[in-house]
């Protein structure tokens, strides 16, 4: 597991039925490309978030494949249509097999 990885999500807690809400997510991750060397000349192993997904009540909202050229601390902002109360589930997949998850509930009135 990469050191110091922290996922942060910001989504509204309430919305009206049929409203489009803005969702923002960021994960603190160094995103090492595997092309740099340490002070001793050894290659620093690749460690990047290679995929990000968001589901709402089991339905996929966004699915993104990330490549080594992505910056550190990848940030996503997207809009989602909510017709019912439920949970956004956010998942980040790391090269080393680690999976980082966050969830955010929204109540629709």
Secondary structure, DSSP 8 states (H G I E B T S, - for coil): --TT-EEEEE--SEE-TTEEEEEEEEEE---B-S--B-TTS-B---B-EEEEEEEETTEEEEEEE--TTS-SS-EEEEEEEESS-EEEEEEEEETTS-EEEEEEEEEE-
